[in-house]
Amino acid sequence: MRKIIISIVLGSFIPLSAQQMTTLSYDGSRLLNHTFYQNGDSSGKGISYDDIQGSPYYDKAFSPAKFIVADRAETTLARYNMYFDEVEFKKDEETYSLVPDSPFTRIEFTKTKETLVKLDTGDDLKGYFFELVGGKNSLYKKVKSQFKNAVAAKNSYEMDRPASFNTSDPVYYIKTESGFIKNPKKIKEIADAFPAKKEEIEKFVKSNNIKTNKEDGLVKLVKFLNQ
């Protein structure tokens, strides 16, 4: 199987607040091997990651990260698997991943200053998102990797196509007090969610040439909404 279920204790946590000195124990992580099964289904023939073009990882290298739950945190090496929507981490020279019911809903990568947040968006993309703007109104980005099976050449004029991972275009979510706005195509979708600030939003968008298909534009707009 791609993963072997084991039980571990994640270690003693370092309190974010000196007033809270309790230790959090965490069980139920999974040991990873280097065989890939599409969609986690081990009934078929597995493929070594080394035989697949591209990568399922946002960054294949492990990076220092802070796993946060309530007011406690532990720093360890981690990376994000975009295909399985899982956070993998190092412990005792082994690689593990957080199970779906893990209590960790926020992982801060201390070197890159990027933060993963676990969200229930009510659709098939719920899971881990990169937080681009925090606050009353927040902006999140979902990145996914798609797997394509190897394809054998049909004739001598074609070439075999190896199995590959391909990163899809990011999907953006704006979280407001009334819910999520998914991948807004027009400024009107955002302005309608804030009727009291509609005119201000339209003026800001026009004066700053904000485009909803540009990440930097969405960042500026959500920061403006929080003013």
C-alpha positions in Angstrom: 0.0 0.0 0.0 1.1 3.6 -0.5 0.8 4.3 3.2 1.2 2.2 6.3 -1.0 3.3 9.2 0.9 3.7 12.4 0.6 5.4 15.8 3.0 8.0 17.0 3.3 10.7 19.5 4.3 14.0 17.9 6.4 15.1 20.9 6.3 17.9 23.4 4.9 21.1 22.1 6.4 24.5 22.8 3.7 26.9 24.2 3.1 30.0 22.2 2.1 31.5 25.6 4.3 31.1 28.6 1.2 30.8 30.7 0.2 27.5 29.0 2.7 24.7 29.6 0.6 21.7 28.7 1.9 19.0 26.3 -0.1 18.0 23.3 0.1 14.3 22.3 -0.9 13.4 18.7 -1.6 9.9 17.4 -2.5 8.6 14.0 0.1 9.7 11.5 1.0 7.6 8.5 4.3 6.4 7.3 5.0 7.1 3.6 6.8 4.9 1.1 8.0 5.9 -2.4 5.2 4.1 -4.4 2.4 6.2 -6.0 -1.1 4.9 -6.4 -3.5 7.2 -8.2 -6.1 8.5 -5.8 -4.6 6.4 -3.1 -6.0 3.2 -4.6 -3.5 0.4 -4.0 -5.4 -2.2 -5.9 -3.6 -1.3 -9.1 0.0 -1.3 -10.1 2.0 1.3 -8.3 4.6 3.7 -9.8 7.7 5.0 -8.3 7.7 8.8 -7.9 11.1 8.8 -9.6 9.4 7.4 -12.8 6.9 10.2 -13.0 7.6 13.6 -14.6 6.9 16.7 -12.6 6.1 16.6 -8.9 3.0 16.4 -6.7 4.7 18.8 -4.2 4.4 22.5 -3.9 8.1 22.4 -3.1 9.8 18.9 -3.0 12.3 20.1 -0.4 11.4 19.9 3.3 11.4 23.3 5.0 11.1 24.4 8.6 7.5 24.7 9.6 5.5 25.5 12.7 2.5 23.2 13.4 -0.1 25.1 15.4 -3.1 24.0 17.4 -4.8 26.3 19.9 -1.9 28.1 21.7 0.8 25.5 21.2 3.2 24.8 18.4 6.1 22.5 17.4 8.6 23.3 14.7 9.7 20.5 12.3 10.6 20.0 8.6 7.5 19.8 6.3 6.3 20.0 2.8 2.9 20.1 1.0 1.7 17.4 -1.3 -0.7 19.2 -3.7 -2.0 15.9 -5.3 -3.1 14.3 -2.0 -3.7 17.6 -0.2 -1.6 16.5 2.6 1.1 18.0 4.8 4.1 15.7 5.2 6.7 16.1 7.9 9.9 14.6 9.2 10.3 12.8 12.5 13.2 10.5 13.5 14.5 10.5 9.9 11.2 9.1 8.7 8.5 10.8 6.6 4.9 11.0 7.9 1.7 12.8 6.8 -1.1 14.3 8.8 -4.3 12.3 8.8 -7.5 14.1 7.7 -8.8 14.5 11.3 -5.5 16.0 12.5 -6.0 18.8 15.0 -3.5 21.0 13.1 -5.4 23.5 11.0 -2.5 26.0 10.5 1.0 25.3 9.3 3.4 28.2 9.0 6.6 27.7 6.9 9.1 29.8 8.8 11.6 30.2 5.9 9.3 31.1 3.1 6.8 32.9 5.3 3.9 31.0 3.6 1.0 29.7 5.7 -1.3 26.7 5.0 -4.7 26.8 6.6 -7.3 24.0 6.6 -10.7 25.2 5.5 -14.1 23.7 4.8 -15.2 25.6 1.7 -18.2 23.4 1.1 -17.0 22.0 -2.2 -14.5 19.5 -3.6 -11.5 21.7 -2.9 -11.9 21.9 0.8 -8.7 21.1 2.7 -5.4 23.1 2.8 -5.1 26.6 1.3 -2.3 29.1 1.3 -3.3 32.2 3.2 -2.5 35.3 1.2 -4.4 37.8 3.4 -5.6 37.3 6.9 -8.1 39.3 8.9 -11.9 39.9 9.0 -11.9 39.3 5.3 -9.3 36.8 4.1 -7.8 35.6 0.8 -6.8 32.0 0.2 -5.2 30.2 -2.7 -5.8 26.5 -3.6 -3.0 24.8 -5.6 -3.5 21.3 -7.0 -1.4 18.8 -8.9 -3.1 16.6 -11.5 -1.9 13.2 -12.4 -1.8 11.9 -16.0 -1.2 8.3 -16.8 1.5 7.1 -19.2 0.3 6.7 -22.8 2.0 4.3 -25.3 2.6 5.5 -28.8 -0.1 4.3 -31.3 2.3 4.3 -34.2 5.9 4.9 -35.2 5.1 8.6 -35.8 4.3 9.2 -32.1 6.3 8.9 -29.0 5.4 7.3 -25.7 4.1 9.8 -23.1 5.4 9.1 -19.6 3.2 9.5 -16.5 3.3 13.0 -15.2 2.2 15.5 -12.5 1.0 18.9 -13.8 0.2 21.8 -11.6 -3.3 23.4 -12.3 -4.0 27.1 -12.3 -4.6 28.3 -8.7 -8.1 28.9 -7.4 -8.8 31.9 -5.2 -11.3 32.2 -2.4 -12.3 35.3 -0.5 -13.7 34.5 2.9 -16.2 37.1 4.2 -18.6 37.2 7.1 -21.3 35.8 4.9 -19.3 33.0 3.3 -16.8 32.3 0.5 -16.5 34.0 -2.9 -14.8 31.4 -5.2 -12.6 32.6 -8.0 -14.5 35.8 -8.6 -14.6 36.6 -12.4 -16.0 40.1 -12.0 -15.5 42.9 -9.5 -19.3 43.0 -9.2 -19.3 39.6 -7.4 -17.1 41.1 -4.7 -18.8 44.5 -4.5 -22.2 42.8 -4.2 -21.0 41.0 -1.0 -20.3 44.4 0.6 -23.3 46.6 -0.3 -22.4 49.3 2.3 -18.9 49.7 0.7 -19.9 49.1 -2.9 -19.2 52.6 -4.2 -15.8 52.7 -2.3 -14.9 49.3 -3.8 -15.7 50.4 -7.3 -13.6 53.6 -6.9 -10.7 51.7 -5.4 -10.8 49.1 -8.2 -10.9 51.7 -10.9 -8.1 53.9 -9.5 -5.8 50.9 -8.8 -6.6 49.0 -12.0 -7.5 45.9 -10.0 -8.0 42.7 -12.0 -9.7 39.7 -10.4 -7.5 37.3 -12.5 -4.3 38.7 -10.9 -3.2 37.6 -7.5 -1.6 40.9 -6.6 -4.8 42.7 -7.5 -6.9 40.4 -5.2 -4.4 40.9 -2.4 -4.7 44.7 -2.7 -8.5 44.5 -2.8 -8.9 42.2 0.2 -6.5 44.4 2.2 -8.6 47.4 1.3 -11.8 45.5 2.4 -10.2 45.1 5.9 -9.5 48.8 6.3 
